[in-house]
């Protein structure tokens, strides 16, 4: 059974495993020290493998909602597809759709992560991949157009028939 703990600094609510009762840990959101209450009538547990009387090791406090937001996963996958697709000539035009979808999903997931205290890594990665793809795709298209124009201007003129 997990112990429900609230950070006194930022208010983040966490679920902590029972064997961390009576110890201190760090809040995953703000890094403040959080006291995990001891079970009623039980002495604080010692660290596994530690000699008697040794101070307990600080536990890693898990967030109450440690799962990734599904929108963060979708945003990352779409951003990655757009980024990889932007390097493939002739089909990079279609990279705009997943890039825009990844951008929207990642922004919504970042907003949700901030409100709910969820991890933000995948949402941030999706946002970065989508932005890079949205910048890279037009640059590739412009380079191809410029190269085609240069190639046609360097071609020898065809003689009249």
ROVEX-748909 format. One record per residue (C-alpha): chain; z, x, y; residue number from 1. Coordinates in pm, 1 decimal. Each point is the difference from the previous one (the first is absolute). Example, Ala and Ser with C-alpha at 12.3 -4.5 7.8 and 13.67 -1.06 7.14 Angstrom:
// residues 2
  ch         w         u         v    i
   A     780.0    1230.0    -450.0    1
   A     -66.0     137.0     344.0    2
END
This chain:
// residues 161
  ch         w         u         v    i
   A       0.0       0.0       0.0    1
   A     -96.4     141.1     337.2    2
   A     231.5      24.3     299.6    3
   A    -137.2    -149.1     320.5    4
   A      55.1     230.0     300.1    5
   A     -99.8     -38.9     364.6    6
   A     -55.3     297.3     232.3    7
   A     232.6     -16.9     298.4    8
   A    -256.5     179.0     221.5    9
   A    -325.5    -187.7     -55.3   10
   A     105.7    -300.5    -208.6   11
   A    -224.7      78.5    -298.8   12
   A     123.0    -174.1    -314.6   13
   A     -15.4     207.3    -320.4   14
   A      78.7     -49.0    -368.1   15
   A     184.5     298.7    -149.4   16
   A      72.0      60.5    -366.4   17
   A     360.5     -45.1    -116.7   18
   A      56.9     364.2     -91.8   19
   A     -27.0      90.8     371.4   20
   A     306.7    -208.9      85.4   21
   A     244.8     183.5     224.4   22
   A    -254.3     258.2     114.1   23
   A    -207.7      50.4     310.2   24
   A    -376.2       3.4      32.1   25
   A    -269.0       4.0     265.9   26
   A    -174.8    -307.2     133.5   27
   A    -372.1      23.5     -88.5   28
   A     -94.3    -160.9     331.4   29
   A     201.7     194.2     260.7   30
   A     169.3     281.0    -197.5   31
   A     353.7    -100.4      97.8   32
   A     284.3      51.6    -247.4   33
   A      83.3    -318.2    -190.3   34
   A     327.3     -55.8    -189.8   35
   A     -48.9    -171.6    -334.7   36
   A     314.7    -206.0     -67.5   37
   A     195.6      81.5    -315.8   38
   A      43.1    -260.6    -268.4   39
   A     335.6    -178.9      21.6   40
   A     271.8     205.4    -175.4   41
   A    -237.4     274.1    -120.4   42
   A      23.1     362.9     113.9   43
   A    -313.8     152.7     151.1   44
   A    -219.4     145.2    -275.1   45
   A     -56.6     373.1     -25.3   46
   A    -346.0     150.4      -2.2   47
   A    -146.3      35.4    -350.6   48
   A      70.8     346.7    -143.1   49
   A     235.9      92.8     283.5   50
   A     345.2     142.4     -70.6   51
   A     294.7    -233.1      62.1   52
   A     101.6     -14.8     364.6   53
   A    -342.5     113.9     126.6   54
   A    -147.1    -200.3     287.4   55
   A    -254.8    -260.1    -100.7   56
   A    -365.5      60.2      82.8   57
   A    -154.9    -226.0     260.3   58
   A    -209.7    -271.3    -162.4   59
   A    -348.6     -89.4     101.5   60
   A      29.0    -349.6     137.2   61
   A    -290.1    -221.0     -96.2   62
   A    -140.5    -259.7     232.1   63
   A      49.2    -362.7     -93.5   64
   A    -374.6     -48.3       5.9   65
   A    -125.6     332.1    -135.8   66
   A    -331.1    -144.1    -114.5   67
   A    -321.6      53.8     189.1   68
   A    -146.0    -293.5     186.8   69
   A    -313.9    -120.5    -185.3   70
   A    -183.9       1.1     333.2   71
   A      79.5     372.1      33.0   72
   A    -158.4      65.4    -337.6   73
   A    -307.3    -208.7      88.0   74
   A     -29.5     171.8     339.7   75
   A      20.1     344.2    -159.1   76
   A    -258.0     -80.4    -268.3   77
   A    -242.3    -150.5     252.8   78
   A      48.3     293.1     238.1   79
   A     -60.6     248.5    -281.4   80
   A    -312.7    -184.4    -119.3   81
   A    -131.5      -3.2     357.1   82
   A      76.5     368.6      47.7   83
   A    -169.4     106.6    -323.2   84
   A    -293.1    -234.1      61.6   85
   A     -50.3     137.7     349.5   86
   A    -114.8     331.7    -147.7   87
   A    -274.4    -156.6    -215.0   88
   A    -330.5     -12.5     189.9   89
   A    -188.6    -328.8      25.1   90
   A     295.2    -214.0    -112.3   91
   A     253.8     118.1     254.5   92
   A    -106.4    -294.2     219.2   93
   A     193.0    -224.8    -237.8   94
   A     317.0     203.1      52.4   95
   A      79.8    -197.4     314.1   96
   A     114.4    -303.3    -199.7   97
   A     267.6     171.4    -211.9   98
   A     101.4     215.2     298.3   99
   A      66.6    -303.6     217.3  100
   A     174.7    -179.2    -287.3  101
   A     213.0     307.0     -69.5  102
   A      86.0      31.5     368.1  103
   A     113.6    -362.5      26.9  104
   A     197.9       5.0    -327.5  105
   A     167.9     330.3      89.2  106
   A     103.8    -117.9     346.4  107
   A     150.5    -318.8    -144.1  108
   A     173.7     200.6    -276.4  109
   A     147.3     242.4     255.1  110
   A     135.5    -291.3     199.2  111
   A     149.7    -157.5    -314.0  112
   A     147.1     333.6    -111.2  113
   A     176.2      43.6     331.6  114
   A     147.1    -352.1     -14.5  115
   A     102.9      11.3    -367.1  116
   A      97.9     366.0     -34.1  117
   A    -270.9      75.1    -255.0  118
   A    -166.7     339.6     -47.5  119
   A    -284.7      60.4     245.7  120
   A    -184.7     289.3    -166.8  121
   A    -289.2    -188.3    -160.7  122
   A     -50.8    -220.6     304.3  123
   A     -15.4     308.1     223.0  124
   A    -240.7     174.8    -239.9  125
   A    -222.7    -309.2      -6.7  126
   A       3.2     -15.6     378.5  127
   A     -97.2     367.4      31.2  128
   A    -278.6     -24.3    -262.5  129
   A    -139.9    -312.0     166.8  130
   A       1.8     155.8     347.1  131
   A    -167.4     319.2    -124.1  132
   A    -266.4    -208.0    -179.1  133
   A     -59.2    -212.8     312.0  134
   A     -53.4     314.6     206.0  135
   A    -200.1     190.0    -262.4  136
   A    -248.6    -275.7     -95.3  137
   A    -160.3     -36.5     346.8  138
   A     -11.3     378.1      36.8  139
   A    -188.1      33.4    -329.6  140
   A    -239.8    -275.5      98.9  141
   A     -68.5     165.0     335.6  142
   A     -57.9     337.7    -165.0  143
   A    -249.0    -151.8    -246.9  144
   A    -186.3    -176.8     281.6  145
   A      -9.1     320.2     205.2  146
   A    -127.3     203.0    -295.3  147
   A    -270.1    -256.3     -72.6  148
   A    -109.7       9.4     363.8  149
   A      -5.6     379.0       0.4  150
   A    -197.5       9.2    -324.2  151
   A    -266.2    -236.1     133.1  152
   A     -35.1     195.1     325.4  153
   A     -45.3     329.6    -188.7  154
   A    -265.3    -135.7    -239.1  155
   A    -352.4     117.8      77.2  156
   A    -220.8    -266.7     151.9  157
   A    -247.7    -159.6    -237.6  158
   A    -364.3      55.2      91.7  159
   A    -201.6    -306.7      94.8  160
   A    -237.6    -130.4    -264.2  161
END
